[in-house]
Amino acid sequence: AQQPESLLQTKHFSSTSQSRSVAEEFAYAARLNSSGDQPEYRVLFTFHFPDPCDQAINLSRISDTQPCLSEFEDELEVLILPWTLFHVQSVQRESASMYTIELVSVLLPPRSFTS
């Protein structure tokens, strides 16, 4: 039987990285800072943008003439704005404590208040 599509919508600003190793460092650091009272799971979201999207802002250096917008240039930061919609492509268990959720952006048609 075919499963209905799962959608996820961000509700806050999300600081992401174009580098998986940078993202994994943040996931590991968060695990080290937790209390240890309950089982811990790390979840790595991978965001895919097949089409240009105004809701994902590349804060890293995009040319030799434009400065980096992020304070941490080596993080290759992309800021994802609230209310960005994604299709859940897959959920994979990487290890006993690590999951990867692959998301693909869903572009909504522009709307106006008059239509």
C-alpha positions as protocol buffer text, in pm:
chain_id: "A"
residue {
  index: 1
  type: ALA
  ca { x: 0 y: 0 z: 0 }
}
residue {
  index: 2
  type: GLN
  ca { x: 122 y: 346 z: -83 }
}
residue {
  index: 3
  type: GLN
  ca { x: 192 y: 578 z: 211 }
}
residue {
  index: 4
  type: PRO
  ca { x: 59 y: 935 z: 196 }
}
residue {
  index: 5
  type: GLU
  ca { x: 323 y: 1203 z: 155 }
}
residue {
  index: 6
  type: SER
  ca { x: 468 y: 1337 z: 475 }
}
residue {
  index: 7
  type: LEU
  ca { x: 533 y: 1709 z: 493 }
}
residue {
  index: 8
  type: LEU
  ca { x: 736 y: 1908 z: 741 }
}
residue {
  index: 9
  type: GLN
  ca { x: 722 y: 2284 z: 785 }
}
residue {
  index: 10
  type: THR
  ca { x: 981 y: 2480 z: 978 }
}
residue {
  index: 11
  type: LYS
  ca { x: 845 y: 2711 z: 1246 }
}
residue {
  index: 12
  type: HIS
  ca { x: 1167 y: 2891 z: 1337 }
}
residue {
  index: 13
  type: PHE
  ca { x: 1494 y: 3002 z: 1184 }
}
residue {
  index: 14
  type: SER
  ca { x: 1719 y: 2704 z: 1118 }
}
residue {
  index: 15
  type: SER
  ca { x: 2093 y: 2746 z: 1091 }
}
residue {
  index: 16
  type: THR
  ca { x: 2226 y: 2473 z: 865 }
}
residue {
  index: 17
  type: SER
  ca { x: 2553 y: 2391 z: 693 }
}
residue {
  index: 18
  type: GLN
  ca { x: 2640 y: 2287 z: 340 }
}
residue {
  index: 19
  type: SER
  ca { x: 2898 y: 2055 z: 498 }
}
residue {
  index: 20
  type: ARG
  ca { x: 2775 y: 1731 z: 651 }
}
residue {
  index: 21
  type: SER
  ca { x: 3083 y: 1705 z: 873 }
}
residue {
  index: 22
  type: VAL
  ca { x: 3009 y: 2050 z: 1024 }
}
residue {
  index: 23
  type: ALA
  ca { x: 2647 y: 1948 z: 1092 }
}
residue {
  index: 24
  type: GLU
  ca { x: 2762 y: 1621 z: 1253 }
}
residue {
  index: 25
  type: GLU
  ca { x: 2998 y: 1816 z: 1480 }
}
residue {
  index: 26
  type: PHE
  ca { x: 2704 y: 2022 z: 1607 }
}
residue {
  index: 27
  type: ALA
  ca { x: 2493 y: 1708 z: 1661 }
}
residue {
  index: 28
  type: TYR
  ca { x: 2773 y: 1546 z: 1860 }
}
residue {
  index: 29
  type: ALA
  ca { x: 2833 y: 1863 z: 2067 }
}
residue {
  index: 30
  type: ALA
  ca { x: 2463 y: 1880 z: 2158 }
}
residue {
  index: 31
  type: ARG
  ca { x: 2481 y: 1520 z: 2279 }
}
residue {
  index: 32
  type: LEU
  ca { x: 2777 y: 1597 z: 2504 }
}
residue {
  index: 33
  type: ASN
  ca { x: 2591 y: 1888 z: 2665 }
}
residue {
  index: 34
  type: SER
  ca { x: 2280 y: 1692 z: 2764 }
}
residue {
  index: 35
  type: SER
  ca { x: 2200 y: 1566 z: 3115 }
}
residue {
  index: 36
  type: GLY
  ca { x: 2229 y: 1193 z: 3049 }
}
residue {
  index: 37
  type: ASP
  ca { x: 1907 y: 1099 z: 3231 }
}
residue {
  index: 38
  type: GLN
  ca { x: 1735 y: 956 z: 2923 }
}
residue {
  index: 39
  type: PRO
  ca { x: 1845 y: 775 z: 2607 }
}
residue {
  index: 40
  type: GLU
  ca { x: 1986 y: 1018 z: 2356 }
}
residue {
  index: 41
  type: TYR
  ca { x: 1926 y: 1026 z: 1985 }
}
residue {
  index: 42
  type: ARG
  ca { x: 2089 y: 1247 z: 1726 }
}
residue {
  index: 43
  type: VAL
  ca { x: 1891 y: 1349 z: 1421 }
}
residue {
  index: 44
  type: LEU
  ca { x: 2062 y: 1492 z: 1117 }
}
residue {
  index: 45
  type: PHE
  ca { x: 1832 y: 1668 z: 870 }
}
residue {
  index: 46
  type: THR
  ca { x: 1953 y: 1689 z: 511 }
}
residue {
  index: 47
  type: PHE
  ca { x: 1782 y: 1967 z: 319 }
}
residue {
  index: 48
  type: HIS
  ca { x: 1764 y: 1951 z: -62 }
}
residue {
  index: 49
  type: PHE
  ca { x: 1665 y: 2248 z: -275 }
}
residue {
  index: 50
  type: PRO
  ca { x: 1622 y: 2129 z: -636 }
}
residue {
  index: 51
  type: ASP
  ca { x: 1491 y: 2473 z: -736 }
}
residue {
  index: 52
  type: PRO
  ca { x: 1601 y: 2819 z: -622 }
}
residue {
  index: 53
  type: CYS
  ca { x: 1424 y: 2907 z: -299 }
}
residue {
  index: 54
  type: ASP
  ca { x: 1394 y: 3250 z: -136 }
}
residue {
  index: 55
  type: GLN
  ca { x: 1352 y: 3083 z: 203 }
}
residue {
  index: 56
  type: ALA
  ca { x: 1707 y: 2942 z: 213 }
}
residue {
  index: 57
  type: ILE
  ca { x: 1968 y: 3215 z: 244 }
}
residue {
  index: 58
  type: ASN
  ca { x: 2330 y: 3125 z: 175 }
}
residue {
  index: 59
  type: LEU
  ca { x: 2536 y: 3315 z: 434 }
}
residue {
  index: 60
  type: SER
  ca { x: 2873 y: 3186 z: 313 }
}
residue {
  index: 61
  type: ARG
  ca { x: 3097 y: 3360 z: 60 }
}
residue {
  index: 62
  type: ILE
  ca { x: 2931 y: 3323 z: -281 }
}
residue {
  index: 63
  type: SER
  ca { x: 3190 y: 3517 z: -484 }
}
residue {
  index: 64
  type: ASP
  ca { x: 3533 y: 3676 z: -459 }
}
residue {
  index: 65
  type: THR
  ca { x: 3376 y: 4023 z: -455 }
}
residue {
  index: 66
  type: GLN
  ca { x: 3106 y: 3965 z: -192 }
}
residue {
  index: 67
  type: PRO
  ca { x: 3192 y: 3915 z: 177 }
}
residue {
  index: 68
  type: CYS
  ca { x: 3070 y: 3624 z: 384 }
}
residue {
  index: 69
  type: LEU
  ca { x: 2749 y: 3712 z: 572 }
}
residue {
  index: 70
  type: SER
  ca { x: 2802 y: 3452 z: 844 }
}
residue {
  index: 71
  type: GLU
  ca { x: 3024 y: 3528 z: 1141 }
}
residue {
  index: 72
  type: PHE
  ca { x: 3171 y: 3178 z: 1100 }
}
residue {
  index: 73
  type: GLU
  ca { x: 3282 y: 3150 z: 738 }
}
residue {
  index: 74
  type: ASP
  ca { x: 3418 y: 2796 z: 774 }
}
residue {
  index: 75
  type: GLU
  ca { x: 3073 y: 2662 z: 869 }
}
residue {
  index: 76
  type: LEU
  ca { x: 2929 y: 2720 z: 516 }
}
residue {
  index: 77
  type: GLU
  ca { x: 2607 y: 2838 z: 679 }
}
residue {
  index: 78
  type: VAL
  ca { x: 2265 y: 2846 z: 512 }
}
residue {
  index: 79
  type: LEU
  ca { x: 1977 y: 3005 z: 703 }
}
residue {
  index: 80
  type: ILE
  ca { x: 1636 y: 2846 z: 646 }
}
residue {
  index: 81
  type: LEU
  ca { x: 1348 y: 3079 z: 721 }
}
residue {
  index: 82
  type: PRO
  ca { x: 1036 y: 2993 z: 922 }
}
residue {
  index: 83
  type: TRP
  ca { x: 742 y: 2839 z: 735 }
}
residue {
  index: 84
  type: THR
  ca { x: 959 y: 2667 z: 473 }
}
residue {
  index: 85
  type: LEU
  ca { x: 782 y: 2352 z: 353 }
}
residue {
  index: 86
  type: PHE
  ca { x: 955 y: 2019 z: 287 }
}
residue {
  index: 87
  type: HIS
  ca { x: 856 y: 1675 z: 163 }
}
residue {
  index: 88
  type: VAL
  ca { x: 1000 y: 1397 z: 383 }
}
residue {
  index: 89
  type: GLN
  ca { x: 1198 y: 1188 z: 134 }
}
residue {
  index: 90
  type: SER
  ca { x: 1329 y: 930 z: 380 }
}
residue {
  index: 91
  type: VAL
  ca { x: 1405 y: 851 z: 743 }
}
residue {
  index: 92
  type: GLN
  ca { x: 1705 y: 627 z: 799 }
}
residue {
  index: 93
  type: ARG
  ca { x: 1860 y: 482 z: 1112 }
}
residue {
  index: 94
  type: GLU
  ca { x: 2236 y: 534 z: 1078 }
}
residue {
  index: 95
  type: SER
  ca { x: 2328 y: 373 z: 1410 }
}
residue {
  index: 96
  type: ALA
  ca { x: 2172 y: 290 z: 1748 }
}
residue {
  index: 97
  type: SER
  ca { x: 2158 y: 659 z: 1838 }
}
residue {
  index: 98
  type: MET
  ca { x: 2167 y: 842 z: 1500 }
}
residue {
  index: 99
  type: TYR
  ca { x: 1889 y: 905 z: 1247 }
}
residue {
  index: 100
  type: THR
  ca { x: 1901 y: 1092 z: 917 }
}
residue {
  index: 101
  type: ILE
  ca { x: 1590 y: 1259 z: 778 }
}
residue {
  index: 102
  type: GLU
  ca { x: 1613 y: 1364 z: 415 }
}
residue {
  index: 103
  type: LEU
  ca { x: 1393 y: 1659 z: 317 }
}
residue {
  index: 104
  type: VAL
  ca { x: 1319 y: 1812 z: -24 }
}
residue {
  index: 105
  type: SER
  ca { x: 1185 y: 2167 z: -47 }
}
residue {
  index: 106
  type: VAL
  ca { x: 832 y: 2220 z: -173 }
}
residue {
  index: 107
  type: LEU
  ca { x: 779 y: 2546 z: -356 }
}
residue {
  index: 108
  type: LEU
  ca { x: 436 y: 2695 z: -313 }
}
residue {
  index: 109
  type: PRO
  ca { x: 287 y: 2918 z: -581 }
}
residue {
  index: 110
  type: PRO
  ca { x: 293 y: 3287 z: -494 }
}
residue {
  index: 111
  type: ARG
  ca { x: -33 y: 3412 z: -345 }
}
residue {
  index: 112
  type: SER
  ca { x: -173 y: 3753 z: -293 }
}
residue {
  index: 113
  type: PHE
  ca { x: -430 y: 3882 z: -50 }
}
residue {
  index: 114
  type: THR
  ca { x: -661 y: 3976 z: -338 }
}
residue {
  index: 115
  type: SER
  ca { x: -686 y: 3636 z: -505 }
}
